[in-house]
Amino acid sequence: MNDIRNKSRSLGRSIAFLLASTLAISSCSKEFLQPDPLSIYLPNETFNTESGLRSAMAICDRHLKGYWATDHNEMLTLGTEYIFSELMVASNTDKRSMMADVANMLTPTSDNSSLQNLDRSNSLWYLWQETYKGISYANTIIKYVDQVQTLSEEDRNAYKGRAYFHRAFRYMALVFEYGDVPLVTTIIDVPKQNYRSTKRDAILQMMTKDMEFAVQWVPDQKNMSLIGMINKGACRMLLAKYYLAIGEYQKAREQTGILIDQSGYALMTESFGTFNDGGEAQTWPITRNVIWDMHRPENKLIASNREVIMGMPNRGADAESFVKMLTMRILYPFVFDSRIQTTDGKQALLNIKRNSGDYNAKYDYMRAFGRGIGTFRPTSFQSHGVWAVNGKQDEGDLRHSSKVGNWVRMADYKVNNKASTDFGKPLLLNGPATGKLLCSDTIRRWYDVPHYKFFLDDPVSEANISGSDGSRGATNGSIADWYLYRLAEAYLLRAEAKYYINPSDGTIKDDLNAIRKRAKCTELYDGPVTIGDIMNERARELYWEEWRNVELKRVSLCLARSGKPDEWGNVYHLDNFDKQSGTDASGGSYWYQRIVHYSLYNKGIIHVNATGLSDVNYTMDKKNMYWPIPNVAITSNIKGQLKQNYGYDGYNPATPVWDQWEDAVADESKVE
């Protein structure tokens, strides 16, 4: 893999590097990009050919995948998005810097300390740094594409449209994670240290315009020879989200309608592709079903999968070209440990190698479920509450079914320690006679898992029968193709657009029920649908696919802009929904209300019953609607002033910002 970088200043020291001057080109295949080293510092020579543009586009595509597939040992980047939602919390309780007490831990200077350590409990700094890198990659294409004389107008505009997508995707994340941020639309020749923040809505307006161009010029996947490049369907999906964000609800409805009815996509309703029987079928048998098949990496990008709109290739013959997704290590409970015991005081689950005399294929949970360490865990709402529809737990929903093997509950583990009298019996949380807690840390070691989403084959490790813990079967996860967008989300976005137009629209339920019927649900919506119903269905269907924090905050803006109520009857207002503070149960944004209703935040101290572990107090403040602008970005911008967000040290409502994106773009060339 090639890494080609210009001589820019350190990301932590120069806002010019952070925001504009990055020209970092690397490729996911050795033969794809082999430039003359002399061209590294001469972009006018590197990008005046189509091969140079293809190289730059490959970097954009690879970088996009990196948000999901990030090999950080104890971290996955997307986990940070989920702990700032109602669906997950940080759970690596042995880490002093675990991002639990968010209301007090999250400050503008947090990036200078533990928050930069990706092996700990969050990726906040990474999401700022890497997102601006992605913008710079896209800007490189946008700046130089018109200089490639050999391109037809159609091809030139397709390159430009794809680059617009990459830039708009990243700004969608930035404006809902950080609010008003610097708008960077070009690559400049000298460092710029006089940036000014641009208003969220101005950025949304510009990106909407760009995505309208992209939808016009980027080809459909059926007209493309390669999989993994941005296609028209992906552009249409992102444009629909931008239309929702700026209040163009009818246009959003039209775009999602085109995806659903006119683009050749269809929900997958029957089993298809290759059947994968799981890590160890004797331990955990899988009854073949469409949900399981749809989320197997080997099926995600095949031609017979008509639901995929765009996916991210991350598997193939050359395994070194791809990045492992450590879902089985990061997201499964930490069970192979003496702190989960049997009633007679033995360690309940052992890692027994296949060449050991004690090995029993009926109890090989290491290969079936992986060697989890529980960096992030789901909330009770995600594991249980969200699955209730019409006041009933839906027993038929394949997405929540242990019966077919899609979902793993703690009671599905059986004691595999032959030295215990409990051998072969389900794990217990409390001793039946004594009531003694048999799991010392229920935050990290006792929770359910959507196995169909997180299980990933690792054929290389699977072949190593006598290897160490980390190389026996799919113990950590593996390289795996992943969805960026699929048609189910278009149904959910259309339902959302209908809600803002008219909450009484009787067809809203039809969009939700289309997804539920595919999942073989026994409970369907019949009657008025709330925004909460729509967001609950997103949680069920798109777990670990969507950027949950971003989507919740986008919907928060939509509710404030539309004046429509949430599921509790709250109505929000544009002038203050994102400018409140406090940890009490009332007020704030829709994002905050979902968190206080459904998560572990602001519920009081949780006593962790384990030696050496502190009590945990999960807190979230209304001001955390936006993350603080990193102090290093503010202090490096020595000739200008970036606006800090409400509620954080350095906030000043009088700080000048660009109200119009045109003014921000015009200012980019002014370097002082």
C-alpha positions, 0 to 999 in steps of 0.5 A, spaced: 500 500 500 502 506 498 502 512 502 504 519 499 504 525 503 506 532 502 510 536 506 504 539 511 505 541 518 502 537 523 495 536 524 495 538 531 499 544 530 496 547 523 489 549 522 492 550 514 493 542 514 487 541 518 482 544 513 485 546 507 492 544 505 492 536 505 494 532 499 495 525 502 494 520 497 495 513 498 492 507 494 488 500 496 492 496 491 500 497 489 499 497 482 493 502 482 498 508 484 505 508 482 507 515 481 513 518 479 516 520 486 518 527 483 510 529 482 509 528 489 510 536 491 507 538 484 500 537 484 499 541 477 503 535 474 500 529 478 493 531 477 493 533 470 491 526 467 485 522 468 490 517 472 491 522 477 484 523 478 483 516 479 488 515 484 485 521 488 478 518 487 481 511 490 483 515 496 476 518 497 473 512 496 478 508 501 477 514 506 470 513 506 470 506 508 475 508 514 469 510 518 467 503 519 473 499 518 478 502 523 483 497 526 485 501 532 486 495 536 480 497 542 476 502 538 472 502 532 471 510 530 463 509 529 462 507 536 463 514 538 457 516 534 453 511 537 455 513 545 452 520 543 445 517 542 440 513 545 443 506 543 450 505 546 454 507 552 462 506 553 463 500 557 471 499 557 470 500 565 478 499 566 479 505 562 480 511 566 478 516 560 472 512 558 467 517 555 462 516 560 461 522 564 460 526 558 457 533 561 464 534 565 469 530 560 467 533 554 471 540 553 475 544 548 481 542 550 479 534 551 483 533 544 490 535 547 489 529 552 486 522 553 481 524 547 487 523 542 488 516 544 484 512 540 485 505 544 481 508 549 474 510 549 472 515 543 474 517 537 472 525 537 479 528 535 479 523 529 472 525 527 475 532 526 481 530 523 480 525 519 473 528 516 477 534 514 482 530 511 477 527 507 474 534 505 481 536 502 482 529 498 475 531 495 477 538 494 483 536 490 479 533 485 474 539 484 480 543 483 484 540 478 479 536 474 478 542 469 485 541 467 484 534 464 484 536 457 482 529 455 476 528 459 469 529 455 464 534 459 460 528 461 466 524 464 469 531 467 462 532 471 462 525 473 468 526 477 466 532 479 459 530 482 463 524 485 468 529 489 462 533 491 458 527 494 465 525 498 465 533 500 458 533 502 458 526 506 463 529 510 460 536 511 453 532 513 457 529 519 461 536 521 455 540 521 451 535 526 457 533 530 460 540 531 455 545 528 458 552 525 465 550 522 470 552 517 467 551 510 473 549 506 472 548 498 479 548 495 486 547 496 490 553 497 498 554 496 500 557 502 497 556 509 491 560 511 490 562 518 485 567 518 479 562 517 472 564 520 466 559 521 460 558 517 453 557 519 451 550 519 445 552 514 449 556 509 453 549 509 447 545 508 445 550 502 451 549 498 452 542 499 445 541 497 446 545 490 453 540 489 448 534 490 443 536 485 449 537 480 452 530 482 445 527 481 445 530 474 452 527 472 454 521 476 452 515 473 447 509 475 451 503 478 448 499 472 452 503 467 459 503 471 464 497 471 466 498 478 463 497 484 465 501 490 465 508 487 460 513 488 454 512 484 447 516 482 443 512 487 448 514 493 448 521 491 440 521 490 440 518 498 445 524 500 441 529 497 434 527 500 438 528 507 440 535 505 433 536 502 430 534 509 435 538 513 434 545 509 426 544 510 425 541 502 421 536 505 417 535 498 423 534 494 426 529 499 420 525 498 420 525 491 428 523 491 426 517 495 420 515 491 425 515 485 430 510 489 424 506 491 420 506 485 424 508 479 431 506 480 431 498 479 432 497 487 428 492 491 428 490 498 430 483 499 425 479 501 428 471 501 434 468 502 439 469 497 447 469 495 452 464 499 449 461 506 454 462 511 453 457 517 457 461 522 463 460 526 461 454 529 455 451 527 455 446 532 455 451 538 451 456 534 446 453 529 444 458 524 437 457 520 438 460 514 434 467 513 434 473 509 436 478 514 442 473 516 444 472 508 443 480 507 448 482 512 454 477 510 459 480 507 460 475 501 453 477 499 453 485 500 455 487 493 453 481 489 449 482 483 443 479 486 442 483 492 438 488 489 437 492 495 444 495 496 445 502 493 452 503 494 457 498 498 464 499 500 469 493 498 473 491 503 475 484 502 478 480 496 484 475 495 489 480 497 487 481 504 493 486 506 489 491 501 484 492 506 482 493 513 480 489 518 473 490 522 474 488 529 466 488 530 467 481 534 472 484 539 470 491 540 462 490 540 461 483 544 461 482 551 468 480 555 466 473 557 472 469 557 474 472 564 474 469 571 469 475 573 464 471 570 463 465 574 459 458 575 455 457 582 460 453 584 465 459 583 469 456 577 470 460 571 464 459 566 467 460 559 474 458 557 478 459 551 479 451 549 483 450 543 481 445 538 487 441 538 486 440 546 483 434 549 478 438 552 475 441 546 468 440 545 465 443 538 458 444 542 461 449 546 466 453 542 464 460 543 470 463 541 469 461 534 462 462 534 462 469 537 469 472 538 473 474 543 470 480 545 472 486 550 466 490 550 469 497 548 461 499 547 455 496 549 448 497 547 443 500 552 437 496 555 433 500 550 437 498 544 437 490 546 429 490 549 425 496 549 426 498 541 423 492 539 416 493 542 411 495 537 404 496 539 406 495 546 408 488 545 415 485 544 415 482 536 417 475 537 417 474 529 422 480 528 428 476 525 432 482 526 431 480 534 431 473 533 435 468 537 431 462 535 434 463 528 441 465 530 441 472 528 441 475 536 445 472 541 443 473 549 447 472 555 443 466 556 445 463 550 452 461 552 453 455 556 458 453 561 464 450 558 468 449 564 468 441 565 470 442 572 464 446 574 458 442 576 454 447 571 457 444 565 452 445 559 448 449 563 446 457 561 450 462 564 446 465 570 447 472 573 445 471 580 446 464 584 439 461 585 440 459 592 445 465 595 443 471 590 450 472 589 452 476 583 456 471 578 458 477 573 462 482 577 461 487 571 455 487 568 456 493 564 462 490 560 460 483 561 453 482 560 449 484 554 445 482 548 448 482 541 445 483 534 450 477 531 447 477 524 450 484 524 457 483 527 459 476 526 465 476 520 468 470 518 476 470 518 478 464 514 486 465 515 485 465 523 480 459 522 485 455 519 490 456 525 487 450 529 493 451 534 494 458 534 494 463 540 487 466 542 487 472 537 488 467 531 483 462 532 477 463 528 474 469 527 475 471 534 476 479 533 473 480 526 475 480 519 476 484 512 468 485 510 464 489 505 460 493 508 453 497 506 454 505 505 446 505 503 441 500 502 434 501 500 431 500 506 433 507 508 430 510 503 423 508 505 425 510 512 427 517 509 421 517 505 416 516 511 420 522 515 419 527 509 411 525 509 411 526 517 414 533 516 409 535 510 403 532 514 403 527 520 397 524 519 399 522 512 396 514 512 401 512 508 407 513 513 406 506 516 406 503 509 413 505 508 415 502 515 411 496 514 415 494 508 421 493 512 417 490 518 414 485 513 421 483 510 423 482 517 417 477 518 414 481 524 408 479 527 406 487 529 405 492 524 404 499 524 396 500 524 394 508 525 398 514 526 405 514 526 410 518 530 417 521 529 419 516 534 416 510 531 420 512 525 427 513 529 425 506 532 425 503 526 431 506 524 434 503 530 432 496 528 434 496 521 440 500 521 444 499 527 451 500 526 450 502 518 447 509 520 451 515 523 446 515 529 448 521 532 448 525 526 441 522 524 438 524 531 441 531 530 439 532 523 432 530 525 432 535 531 433 540 526 428 538 522 423 538 528 425 545 530 424 547 522 418 544 521 414 545 528 412 538 528 411 535 535 416 529 537 413 522 540 412 526 547 408 532 544 414 536 545 415 542 539 422 545 538 424 552 536 430 554 531 432 559 536 434 555 542 433 547 540 441 547 540 442 552 545 441 550 552 445 546 557 443 542 563 442 535 565 435 535 567 430 531 564 426 537 561 428 541 555 434 541 550 433 538 543 430 532 540 437 528 540 437 530 548 430 527 549 431 521 546 438 520 550 434 522 557 428 517 555 432 511 553 439 511 555 443 510 561 445 517 561 443 522 567 440 516 571 445 516 577 451 512 579 452 505 577 456 501 582 461 496 578 462 490 583 469 489 581 476 489 584 479 496 582 473 498 578 470 505 580 463 507 580 460 509 573 456 515 572 454 516 565 452 524 564 450 528 558 448 535 557 444 539 553 450 543 550 453 536 548 448 537 542 454 539 538 461 537 540 466 543 542 470 546 536 477 543 538 481 548 542 488 546 537 484 548 531 482 555 534 489 557 537 492 555 531 488 560 527 492 565 529 490 571 524 482 569 525 477 567 530 473 560 530 466 560 533 466 556 539 459 552 541 454 554 546 456 552 553 463 551 552 469 555 555 470 560 549 463 561 547 462 568 544 455 569 541 458 575 538 464 572 534 463 573 527 461 567 522 459 567 515 452 567 514 452 566 506 457 560 503 458 565 497 462 569 502 466 564 505 468 561 499 470 568 496 474 569 503 478 562 502 483 566 497 485 571 502 491 569 506 494 574 511 
